[in-house]
Amino acid sequence: MKVYIIKTPEYDIENYQVVITILKSIPGPIEFFNTNSVVATDSGRDIPLSWKDLFGFCNKYRDTFKIDREDFVVLLTDRRNLNNWFSSSDNNRNIFVITSEWEKFTTINREFPIIHQIIENLFQVLMGIDVTKESPFIHKILKGCINDFCSSKFEVIAKLKTGGICEVCTKEIRSKFPDIQMAKHLKRYLNLIRSEYEIDFFDLPISNLSSITLSRNRNDHELVFNTYNKILKLDPLEMALYIFYLNYGNEEGIKRKNLGNELNINRLVDIYCNISPNLEREDALGTINGMVNKYFSIHKSKIGKKIKQAIQNENISNQYIISGARGEPFKILISRDLVSINY
């Protein structure tokens, strides 16, 4: 099987060559070809391209160079697309991959996530997955699997770091791939990318703060540090308090004495009921009042302890805990641009 790599003009040739060199460095049954082919785009660089346009460039290359239907054409482009996806494929074995802005989502060189997206799409096409439709092999909840959907783009770090394929998808690969050696070849690239993540928390600068995702995973409430590949379990009351300070603490923060006013009590109850949908509001109100009046410091301390144990760098962990001096407003310092709340 052959994979032809083409590009749009704005994607720099130096990084293109690095991607090709890495792809060709791992031997196996899949051949990656440096085409040096640049496809022309008519619209301005700042205008997002439609998927029809992106796949149209691939089809034009196919027609021009008589590419076999069983082979792949991959378009690498800095251009944004209308659906704002990292990559996708069509039923003609065409793939596009976005090559820009990876520094927002990962600390490693961009050639590695670009290669990951190429490999991911090859896996999905060979598995017979249509990524635009519902599928048991496209995971809406993070598993650290190559087929995680990543509704928040910051979640992509989980599968980049694990290089994993879950058991369900592994079984499907075994049943669908024409040659299991192809799967083994592709998996070696995932292992290579995973090996790039050797994070030493004591050396990590604050500028490399991780995005976080707060969500329910079955019966667990999880605080996920996407870049650091750390998952913390919070109980529902801890999660409600943490989300409250993320949503309403902001730069000014909220003093301990102000938690008990009617507005903040109602906000806390709303959050608590949202993450615990089987809870009666009257019961939730009683629990929130108890937390605010008696146990606030205990819950705040438990959240902080879990975060500090996971991230053993005080400068970094202090950006995520609920912090503040006695009598002063409490707040969470992390930029809200790095926060995704999925409830």
N, C-alpha and C positions, 0 to 999 in steps of 0.2 A: 504494500500500500504506500502511496506517495502523497506527500503534503507540500503544496506549493505556497510559499509565503510572499505576499505582495504588500505594498504600502501606499499611503497617500503622501503628497509632497511635504507636508509640514512635519511628519514624523522623522526625526533626524537619522541620517544614514548610519552614524556611529553606533547608536543603540540598536538599530536594526541588525547590524553586523554582529553585535554581541549576542543578541537573541539567537541568531542563526548558528553562531559558533557553539553555544551551549546546547542547542537542540541536536546538532550534529556530533556532539562529543560523547553521547551515550549510544553505543551500538545496539541494533535490534532490527526487527522486521519492518519497522516503519521508517521510510526515508523522508527526510526534510530537505527541501530544495530552496537555496538562495536564488531567487529569480531576478533580483535587482530591478523588479518591475514597479514603476511608479504610476498610479492611476490618477488621471486628472479629475479635479472636482470643480464644478462651475460656480457654486455658491461661495459667498464669503466665509472665511474661517470661523467666525463667531456664530454662524447660523447652524443649528443642529441638523444633522442629516437623518433622513428617514431610513428605516430598515430596508425599504425597497431600494433606496439609493445604494446603501452599503452592499447588499447582496447583488444588486445590479452590476456593481464594479467587479465583483467576483465572477459573475456569469459572463461578462464581457471578456475577461481574461480567459475563461474556459473556452469560449467560442473562438477567440483569436488563436490560441495555442493548442486547440483540440485536446483538452484535458479529458482523460478517461472518467466516466461517470462514477467509478468506484473510488477515485482519488479525491482529495480535499484541496480546496483553495482557502487560504486564511488571509484576511485583510487586516493589517495593523494600521491604526489611525489615531492621531491626537484629537480628531474631531469628535465633539459630543454627538449623541444620538437622541432622538425625540423621546424614547422611553427611559433614557438615562440609565441604561444597563452597562455593566462592565463588558459584556460580550454576549453573543448569541449565535445560533446556527439556524439553517433552514433545511428543507428536505432535499436539497440538491447537493448536500455536503459542502456548503459554503459556511464560513465562520468569519465573524468580525470580532476584533478585540481592541478595546480602548487602551491607548498607551500613555495617556496624560494623567496628571493629578494623583498618581499613586502615592506620592509623599504624604498625602492627607490620611492615608489608611494604613501605612506600614513604614517601618524604619529601614527595611532592606532595599537594595537597589531595584529599580523598577523592572529590570529585565526578568526578575524572578516571578513577580505576580503576573506579568504579561505571559510568560511561559506557562504558568499555572492555568491561566484562562484558556490558552490553546489546548492544553492537555485535558482540562475539564470538559471542553466542548467535544473533543474527540471521543472521550469516554461516553458522553451523553448520546452522541449520534450513533455510535456503535452499539449502545444499549437500546436504541430505538426510542429514545425519549424525545417528546416534543415539549420543550421547556416553556412554551406559551400556554400549555394546558395543564390541568390537574393530573398529577401522577404520584403513585405511592413511592416513587424513587426521587421525587423532588421534596426535600424536607423543609417545611415552614418553620419548624423548631430546630435550633442549632443542635447538630450531633457531632460537629467536627468532621463531617463527611464531605467529600468533593461535590456531592449533590445537594448541599445545604443551599436554600434559596437566597438567604441573606436579604430580607426585606429592608433592613437598615444596612447601607453599604459598609458601615464600620464593622459589621459582623464578619466580613470577608476574612478578617485576620484569623478567625478560629480555624478555618480550613486550610489557610496558608501555613499555619504553624503546626497543625497536626499531620498534614499530608495523608489524612486518613480516608478510608472507604469503609462504610458501615457494613455489618453482616448482611443486611437485606440487599444492599446494592452489590456486594461481592457475589452473592448467589445469582443475581440477575446477570452480572458480567459473565460468570461462568456459563450461563445458559445461552447468552446472546452473541458473545464474541465469536467471530469466525475462527480465530486462532488465539488461544490463551496466552501465547508468547507475546502477542500485541499488548495485552493487558499488563503483563509483567514489564514490558518495555516502557509503557506509559507510567507505571507506578514508580519506576526508578527516577523519573523527573520530580515526582511528588516528594520522594525521599531527599532528593538534592535540595529542593526548596526548603523543606523542613529543617535541614541541617544549617541553613543560613541564620536560623533564629537561635542564637546563643546569648540570651539576655542575662547580664549580670546586674542585678538591681542596685548594687552599691555604686556602680559606675554610670548607671542610666541617668542622663540629665533630665531636669524637670520639663524641658521643652518637648520631650518624647512621652508626654502623658498619654495614657491609654483612653480610648473611648470606652464607655460603659453601657451595658444593656441591662435593664431590669425587666424581668418577665417571669411568668409561671411556666415551669416545666413539669407537666403532670401535677403531682401534689406538692412540689417544691417551689418556693419563691427564691429566685436566683439573682444575684448581683454579679454580672459577668464583666471582667476586665478583658476586653477583646484582644488588645495588643499583647498583654502579659499572659494570656491563656490561663487566667485564674477565675474560678467560679466559687462564689460564696453563697451559702444557704442562709437566708434570713427568715425568721418566723414572721407571720403576717403583720404583727404589730410593729416589729422592727422595720419591715418593708414600708408600712404606711407612714411611719415617722420619717424615714429616709426620703421617700417620694415627696412628702409634705415640704421638707426643707429644700429639695431640688426645685419644686414648683413655686414656692412662695418665699424662700429665704433670700434669694438674689443678693445683690450687693449690700443692701442695708441690713439683712439678717432679721431675725425675730428673737426678741428677748424671751427668756423663760417665763416671766410673769405675764407676758402677752399671749402665751399659748392658750390660756383658759378663757379668752374672750369668745363671745358667741360666734363670730365669724370664723376664727381659727378652729374652734371645736367642730363646727359644721364641715369645714374643709377636711379635717382629719377623719371625721365619720364618713364623709363621701368617699375618700380614698380607701379607707378600711373596708367599707362595704363593696367597693369596686373590685378589690383584690380578693375578697372573701364573699362571693355572691350568694352563698347559702346562709349568710348571717342576717338575722333580723336587725333592723336599724336601732331598735330600742336596746338590744343587747350590745350592739356596737358602741352606742353612746355611753353605756355604763363602763365598758372597757376603756374607751378613750378618756373618759373623765378620771378613771383610776390612774391611767398612765400619766396624764397631765398633772394631776394633783399630788401623786405619791411616787411614781416609778419612772419619771422622765429621765433622771440621771442614770438609772440602772440600764434602761434600754439604749440611751445614747452611748454609754460606756461599752455595752456589749457590741454594738455596731462598730465602734471605733476599734475595739480589740480584734475583731475578726478581720478588719481591713489591714491593720498593722501586722497581724500574723501572716497575712497573705503577701503583703508587699513590705519587705523588711528594709525599707529605706524611708526614714522619717520625713525627709523633704518631699518625697512623692506621696506617701500615705496621708500627710497632712492636707494635701489638696482634695482628698476624698472624704475625710471624716467630717462629722458635724462638730465644728470647733467654735470656741469662743470663751472668753474669761467670765468668771462669776459676775452677774449683774449686767454684763454686756450682751449685745445681740449674738445669737448663734447662727452660723451659716455654713454652707458647703462651698468651697472655693472653686471647684472644677468648672471650667467653661461649659455652659449648657449646650453649646454646639457639639460637645462630645458625649451627650446624654441621649439615650433612646429608651423610652418607657413603653413597653408593649403589654398593656393591660386593657 
